[in-house]
């Protein structure tokens, strides 16, 4: 019985790629140094899977930024502003597209389906001259083969690539991106021909858009594309992989009829309804790659239940046509549990990171083939039983409080317009008030202080003194820049979710459970294993300390319940909304304590609200109902004069704008600049927004410093669709990934732009 892994984490067990990328970007190491680190990581990953007994090992899932950008490079679809002149795409062009450079901005970045991973959105139009400009897929296949490992090269499928793209600037928004299929397929044919010549026997096309609600003409594009590729693919086994959700019936019908395709991969963890389609009629003679091991979470697989499911599938597709697989790429989980020395043994026994999931896949494949590892299955059963019966999972008081939430929609008593009037009387802000999103640069010295405090190398007194000094520096800088509503810079926090999770019950933490978010950015999601409550205040001391340093309003900074949920590894033994309500009650306690401490502006970030939106439209309403309700729970009891902000970033918000309004926040700051200001289109189309709103005026994920004129131009575009008295001026997101040498001039220009427009507006009266 065969085994398969859809994809594997790239960063390395100790984030080796992250540090290599950042060293290269900072000019401290060469391209050859970066390539060497990357090659060592790939070699280690391939060897690990080979040693574990995996038959179908992926290649070309490694990336210096993301797999969609890799495909853009493969197709030579470089926007003209990067002045690429042809030939093989080198790091300079590649990273300029991803991060921007001194003279031009980066391409748009957005969420990869409903994950916290991001991709760079291709910018396409009728005039793009596609060419085969990156041989990475073939090079990595040959590299693995040279190490004695025969891999399955993985490509983003041609139809999904186009469906995930957007019309380039200057191209009509209605431009049919699928009309470019005939232009990109010749390049796919070249890649296929080179892979065949190199000796590949299998090829994997990732077509995850098949799980979306696709119109008939989009489904027809899959039929057309694979019919066109049938001849070049002859002689190869071809796997089309889908993941993240159930596949709709019409898409299943299209997929199973594709010409030249010999194997179909499905997510059977998040796509349980797909099982009914498989049982209703799976094409004879085709392989089924059954994704039964969860690639999105860190819980140990219930191997007995998975084996029973696989055995039932064996009766449908045949013993020799069933392949045990992961539900999706393991990119979305942590690397290896062996690196976790601080997790207690009980919780550790409940978990499986990427390396352990590889073992689970192989154990299931061996069991299906009649070589069941009884000791492995027995230990797994014991761990499953331990988790179900452990008293640390359940808190009756929390469950009772959460259950009592039913039946109320938890809205503040006064409407937002009246609240804004009351807040303005108290805060006395100018029009177009300026603020930032929360974090300031995380310097090497600051990280050292936190690290030494955690390692107990410095005392609590020394730690508090160092953090207070950092807060004072951030407050003084903002006052020098004349920013209106200040933040304390979050120097005590390494990560916005981890910081809160460490102070809430029901959470566990890893030492090295890093997961890639984008580029070199990694996050370490907490593990929610039990009922959630707040034992004591979490941020009141630091917010009060910061407020004492200034007469200007100081924002209390919290992470919202939906974002904590979506950016954690969440327990899978109860519905997600129940866990979210528990977190909301904990954040509510914190909001009320901040208000009692005199904090008049409180930001409750919901950066990940849109990210959690289910991929199928039929499931949207229920998710948005409990997600928005959870946010309202956090601030339902506070005074009208306390201003509630929220923040959202790097997703497409236009389709949920009415739910955002329903959150009933007083002010929302929201990513806008990197996505070509498409957020503003929803207001041009007539949506009325009465609360305060700050669409980001510059992209903080790029080192580029925007000019005063550029920012002023953005603000003027906003004023064309938004009332002056509700508009705020702020960056797209927090500033922790930037350097002070970038932050100070960018904020200086932002404040100058706001002041210039205030002057214009005053003189126009």
N, C-alpha and C positions, 0 to 999 in steps of 0.2 A: 504494500500500500504506500502511495507516494505522499510527500509533504511539500508545502510551499509557503513562502513568506512574501507578502505583497510588497513590503519595503521595510527599511530599518533606520533607526536614528543615526544622524550624521555627525553630531557634535563630538562624540566620543565619551567614554565613561567619566573623564575629568574635564570635559569641555575643551579638548585640545584644539578643535577647529575654531571655536570662538576666539581663543587667545591668539591663534595664528592669523586669523582674519584681521583682528584689531591691531596686531603688530604690523601687518602689511599696510593697512590703511593709514597708520600713523607714521609710515616710512621707516620703521625700525627693523624691518626684515624684507627680504627680496621675494619676488614672485616664485623663485625656485624653492625658497624656504617654505612658502605656503603650499606649493605643490607636493613637496616632500612629506609634510605633515598629513596632507590629504591622502596621499598614496599609502602611507602607513596605516591610516584609519581604515581605508577600504580593504586592504590586505587582511587586517585583523578581523573585520566583519565577515568577509567571505570565508576565512578559515574557521571562524567560530560556527557559522552555519553548516559548513561542510563537516566539521568534526561532530556536530550534533546529529548528523544524519539527514539533513534536509536535502531533498532531491532537486527541487526547483528553487534555486537561489537567485535573487534579483541582482542585476547590475544597472547602472545609470540611474539609481535612486539617490546616489550621493549628489550633493549640490553645494556650490559656494554661496548661493542665496536662496533660490527656490526652483522647483522643477518647471514651473510655467515660464519663468525667465530663461531657463535653459532651452526651452522649446522655442522661445522668441529668438534666441541666439542661433539655434539650429536652422531656423527658417530665414535668418538674416533680416528680420522685421524690426530694424533699428530706426526709431524716429529720427527725422532729419536733423533735429537740433543737436544731436550728439556728434555730428560731422564725421560719421563713419564712412570710410572710403572703399569698403569692400575687403575681401580676404577673410581669413579666419579671425573671428572675434576674440580680442585679447581682453585681459583684465580691465584695462582702462575704460573701454567702452562698456563692458559688462557691468562694472560697478557704478559707472556714471548713470546708467539706466536705473539701477537699483537705489542709489543714494544721492544722485545729483552731483554736481561739482560746483566750482566757484562761479561759473557763468550760466549754468542752466539747471532747472529743477529736475528732480527725479520723476519717474513715471508713477502713476497712482498705485498705491498699495491697498489691498483689501483682504478681508477674511476668506480663508479657504473653506467654503461651505459653512458648516456650523461648528467649526473648530476655532481654537485660539491661534492657529497657524495662519500666516499671511502669504499672499503671493503678489507679484508685480503684474498689473493688468496690461496685457498687450494693447497697443494703440494702432488700429488698422484702418485702411481705407482703400479705395480703388487704385491709388497711385503707388502703393507699396511694391517695391521690386524685390520679391522673395528670392533668396538664393541660399544654397547649402553652405552655411557659414560657421558651423560648429560641429566638429566630428566627435564630440564627447561620447556619445552613445557607443560608437564603434570602438573608440580608443579604450573605454573602460571594459568593454567585453574582451578585447584582446589582452588587456592588462590582467584580468582575472584568469583568462585561459593560460597566460604565461606563468601564472602561479599554480596551475593545475586544477583550477576550478571552472567548470563549465556552467555558465550562468544563463539566466533568462533576461535579455535586455528589455528594459521598460521604457516606453515612450508615452507621453501624454497623447491621447488619441486625437486625430485631426478634427473631429467634430466638437469634442469637448473644448479643445483649444480655442476654436472660433467662438463657441458659445460663452466662453469665459472672457472674451475680449470686449473692447469697446471701440466705437468710432473715434478716430484721432481728432485732435483739435482742427477745426475747419472743415471737417467732414460732416455731412448731414447726420443728425442723430438717428434718423430713420434708415440709414444705410444698412442694407442686408449683409451682415458679416458672413453668412453662409455662402454668399455668392463668390467668396474667395476660395472655396473648397478646391476648385479646379486649378488654382494657382499654387496651393501648398501641397497638393498630393504628389506632384512630380518630385518634390524634395523628399517626402516620405519614401517614395519609391527608390530614390538614390540611397537613402539610409538603409532600407531593407536589403537592397542589392549588396551593399558593403558588409552588412551583418551576415548575410548568407555566404558571401565569399570568405568571411573570416571563420566560418564554421558553425554559426549559431543554428540550433535545431528548433528552438522555441523563441517566440517574441511575445511580449505582453503590452497591450494597449490599455492604458487607464482611461476609461470613459465614464467618470463618475456623474456627469450630467444626466445620464440615463435614469437616475433616481428622481429627477425633478419632474414637475408637471410640464411636459413638453407638448407643444402643438404638433399637429400631423406633419407639417412641412419640415419641422426640425427632426422628427423621427425618420422622415424620408431621406434626410441628409446622411444618416448612418447607413441606410441601405445603399445609397449611391456611393458613398466613400469606400465601403468595404467591397462592393462589386468592382470598383475601379482598382482596388488593391489586390483583388483575388489572384490575378496572374502573377504579379511580383512576389506574392506571398506563397505561391505554390512550392511545396517541398518543405515548408516550415509548419510547425504546430503553432497555432495562433490563439492566444488567450485574450479575451476582452474582459477586463476587470471592472466591476462596479462596487461601490461601497457607500456607507453612511446612512442608508435608509432602505425601506422597501422599494422594490422596482415596480412601477405601475404596470398593470396588465398589458396595455398597448405597447409599452416599451419592452416588456418581456417578449411579446410576440415578435417585435422588430429584431431584438437582439438574437433570439434563438433561430431566426431565419437568415442571419447575415451570411453572405457567401465567403468561403475561405476561412471561416472561423471554426476552430476545432475544440475550443474550451471556453467555458463561461464561468466567471467568478462572481459570487454574491456574498454580501454581508448578511449572515444569518444570526447576528447578535442584535443589530438595530433594525434588521429587515426580516422580522419573524413571519410577516404575511407572505413574503416571497416563497416560503416553504409550500404554501397552498398552490402557488403557481407551478412550482417544480413537481409537486405530486399530481397536479392536473394534467401535466404533459410536458416532459422534458425530451428534447430531440434525441432520437436513437443514435448511438455511436459517438456522441460528443462527451467530452470530459466535463465534470462538474467540480469546480474548485470551491469547496464548501468552507466559508469563513466562519468557523465556530469558535475561534479563540479571539477574544476582544482586543482589538488594537487601540482602543480609545480609553481604556481604564486600566487600573492596576490590581484588580482583584484576581485571585487565583481562579482558574477555570474549574468549574464543576465537571471534572473529566468523566465521571460516571454518566451524568446527564448528556454530555456531548457525545460520548460513545454510543449511547442509545439512539440519539438523533442520527448520527452517522450510519449506524446499522440500518435504520429505516430508509435512509437515502440510498444505501447500497442496493437495497431491493428494487429501487426505481431505476438507477442509472447503470448498475452493474459494478461488480467488485473492481474490475480493472479500469473503470472510468471515473472513480471517485478519488479526489485529492483533498487531503486535509490542509486547511489554510487558515491564515489570520483574517479577521473581518475587514481589515484595511491595513495600510502601512503602520508599522510599529513606531513610526516617527512621532506619533502623538502620545507616546508613553515614555516613562523613564528608562534608562539604559540597563542597569544591572543591580539587582537586589544585594549582590555580594558586597557592594560598596557601602551598604547601610549598616553601620556598627552601633548606632545609637537607638534604633527602633527596638522596642522590647520584643521578646520572642513570640508572644501570643499574636500581636498585630502582624509581625513579620510573616508568620505562618499563613496569614490570610491573603498575602500579596504575591503578585508575579509581575516583574518588569519585563522589558523586551527580551533579555537573555533567557529568562525563565519561560516566557511564552514560546520561544523557539523550542525549548525542551518539551513543553506541553503539546505542541503541534506534532512533534516527532513521537511522543509517547502514545498519542491517539492513533497515529498512522500505524505504529507497531502493533497496538492492540487490535486494530481492525484486521491486520494481517495474521493475527493469531499468536503474536508474541507479546502478550500483555505483561507489563511490569507490575506485578501484584503489589510490591512494596510501595511503588510510586502512587498507585491508585489508593492504597490503604491510607497512606499519609495524607493524601489529598482529601479523602473522605473525613478523616479526623479533623483537619483544618476547617472544612465546611461546617462540621457539627459544632466545633468550638466557637466559630463566629456567630452561629445562630443562637447559642445558649449563653454567651458571655454577658454578665451583668453590666459591663462597662458600656454596652451598646445602647441601653435603654434608660431613660430618665422620665419617670411617670409624670412629674410636675411639668416638664417641658411639653410632653405630649398633650397633657390636659390644656395647657395655655394655648397651644397651637390649634387644638380642636375647637376652642372657644372663639376663634377668629371667624369661623363660618357664620354667614348671615349678616355681616356688615361689610360695607365697601371702604370704610376708613378714609373718609375725605375730611380735609380741614373745613371748619364751619363757614369761613368767609371766602368769597371768590378771589381769584388771583389779582384782579384789578384793584380791589380795595386793599388787599394785602400790600401790593407794591406801593400804594400811596402812603400807607402807614410806615413802611420800611424806609421810604425816601425821606419822610419827616425825621426819622431817627438817624439815618446814615448820611443824608445831605450830600449825595454824590453828584458830580457833574454829568451832563449828557455824554454819551459814549464813554462810560466808565471803563477804565482799563484794569485788567487783572491777569494772573497766570493760572495755570490749571492745577498746580500743587507742588510738584517736585522741582528741585533745583539740582544742578550738576552733582553727581556722586563722585567726589574726588578720590584719588588714591589714599590720601590721608584719612578721609572720612571712613572709607571701607576698612582701613587698618584699625581704626578705633573700634568699630563695631565687631570686627573679627577678634580683636584682643579681649574685648569685654566678654564675648561669648566663650572664649577660651579661658576666661578668668585670669588673664594676664594683667589686667588693670582692675582697680576697684570700681564699685558702682559710683562712688563720689567722683572719681577721675572721669568716668564715662559721662556722667551728667554734666560735668563742667565742660567737657569737650563738645558735647552736643549743644549746650547753651551758647557756646562761642560761635558755633556754626550757624545757629538760628539767628544770632545777633548780626552776623555777617550778611545773611540773606535779607533780613529786615532792613538793615542799613542800605544795602544795595537798592532795594525796591523804593525806599524813601528818596534816595539820591536820584533814581530814575523818574520819580514822581508818579509811581503807579498808585491807583486809587484804592483798590481792595487787595490786601496783602495775603501772602501765604507764608508758612514758616519753613518751607523747603523740604520737609520730610527727611531730615538727616538721620533720624532714628530708625528709618525703614529701609530695608534692602528691597522689599517687594510689597506692593500695596495689598495683596491678598494674604501672603504669608504672615505679614505683620499682625493682621487681625486674627488670623487663624491660630497663631501662637498664644493668643490671649482668650480664646473661646474654648469651652469644653466640647468634647466630641471630635476634636481634630488631632491628627498625628502629623509629624514632620520628618522629612528625610534630610540626610546630610548631602546627598549627591543626586537627588531625584530630578535632575534638570531636564527640561523639555524645550525644544527650539520653538520660538514664536515667530521670528523673522530674522534673516541675515545672521548676525552674531548674537542677537538678543535671545537669551534663554530665561525661562521662568522655572520656579520650583514649586509646583502646585501642592498645597496642603492635601492631606487625605482626610475626608470626612467619614469617619467610621461609626459614629454614634449620634445620639440626640445632642443638639447644640444649645448652649446657654452662655451668658456672660457673667463670670464670677465677680468681676470688679471693673471699674472704669479703665478704658484703654488709652485714650488720647487726651483726656482732660488736662493732665499736668502739662504736657508739651504745648497744647493750644493756649492755655492760660499764661504760661511762661512767655510765649511769643506775643500775646496780646499786651502783656505788661511792658513790652519794649517799644510800643508805638501807640499813638492816638488814633491812627487810621484803623478801619475795620480789618480784623484778622480772621481769615476763614478757618473754621474747624474742618479737618479733612478726614472723611470717612469713605470706606468702600461699601457700596450698596449690596444688599442681599443677593440679588440676581447675579452680579459680577463675582461675588465670593463663590457662589454656587458654580457658575460656568467656568471659573478659572481654578477650580479644585478638582481633584479626583473624588467623585461623589459616591457615597454608599449606593449600592444597587439593590438593597433589600426593602426599600420603600419608595413610593413615588417621589420624583424630584421636587414637586411643589410642596410636599410636606416638609422636606428639609429646608426649602427656601423660606417658608413661613417661620420656622424656628430661628433662622438667621435674622430675619426681619425683626423679630421681637428682641433679639439681642442688640441689634443696631438701634432700635427705638430707645432702649434704656440709655445708650450712649448719647444719642441726640438730646434727650431730656437733661442728662447731666451736663452736657456742654452748654446748653441754654442757661441752666442754673448757675454755671460758672461765669456767665457774662459774655459768652460768645454769641454775637448777633448775626453772623453769616456762617452757615454750615453747609459744606458741599458733600453730597452723598453720591459718589461716582457710580454710574451704571454703564461703564464703558462696554460691557459685554452683553447688554440686554438684547441687542439685535442679533448678536452672534448665536444666541441660543434658540433663535426662531427655527422651528422645524422646517425641514426641506420641502415638505408637502403642504400645499395651501390648506387642505382640509384640517390640518392640525394647528394652524396659526392662531385661531381665535381662542382656543383653550389655553395655549401657552401665554399669549399676551394678557389674557384675563388675570392669571395668577401672578405673572411677572410684574405687571403694573400695580396690582393690588399689594404685592410684597413691598414695593417701593413706598406706596402711600402709607402703609402701616408704620414705617420708620419715623414719620414726622407728623402723624395725625394730631398729636396732642399739644403742639407747641403754639406760642403766641403769634399773632399776626405780624408783629414787628420783627420776628426772627426770620431772616431770609434764607430759604432753602435753595441751594444750587444743585445741579447734577451735571455730569459730563459724560459724553459718548464719543467714541472714535473708531475710525477705520472700518466702517461697514456702510452698506447702502441703507440710508434711513428713510428715503422718500416713501417707501411702501408701508412704513409703520408710523408715519407722522401723526396720525390721529391718536394712536396709542401713546406716543410721546407727549402729546397735549394732555391726554388723560392722566398722565403721571402727576399732573398738577404741581410741578415744581415752580418756584418763583422765577428762577433763571436757569437756562440750560446753555452750557458751552459745548460746542460740537465740532468735530473735524469737518473741514470744508476745503482748505486750500489745495491739498494734494489730489483731491478728486475733481479738479477743474471746476470747483464751486457748483457741482451739480445739485447740492442741497438747496441752493437758492431757487432752482427751477420749480420746486414744489410751491414756493410762495408766489412765483410769477404765475403759476397756474390757479391762484385764487385761494389757497389755504390761508385762513386767518389765524395768526398766532398772537395771543394777547400778553403772554408772559415775557420776561426778559430773555434775550437770546444772544449768544456770542458765537457766530460761525467763525472758525479759526482763520486768522489772517495770514499765518505763514506756517510752513511745514517744519516741524521740529525734528523729524527723522532724517533730515539732510543737514550736512554741515554748512550749507550755503546760507549767507546772511542777506535777507531781503532788504531792499532800499526803502526809504521813507515813502518815495513816490509809488513804489509797487504796492505797499501796504495801503496807502491812501486810496489807490485805485480800487483795491479790493473792498475797502470800507464803503466807497461811493457806490459800488455795484450792490452792496447790501442795502444801502439807504434807498436804492431804487425800488426795493420790494418790501422793506421793513420800516416801521415807524422809528423815528429818531429816539423817542423816549423809551424804547425797549431794547435798543441795540447796545451790546457790549463789545469791547475790543480785546482780543486775547489770542494767544497762539493756538495751534491745533490741539496740542496735547502737553503732557508734563515734560520737563526739561532735563530729567535725570541722565539721559544718554548723551547730552551735549557737554561741551567744555565752556568754562566761563568766558573764554576769548571769543566764543561764538554767541553765547547767550546775551552778554551785556550790550554789544552793538545792535543785535536784533531787537531786543526790548527797547533800547533807546530809540530806534527808528519807529517801532510800534507806537510808543508814547508820543513821539513827534508828529506822527501821522494823525493820531486822534486829536491832538491839540490843534493842528492845522485845520482840520475839518470843523472842529468846534468854532474856531475863529470865522471860517467861511459861513457857517450856519448862522452865527450871531450877526454878521454883517449883512446877511441876506434878509433879515427880519425887517 
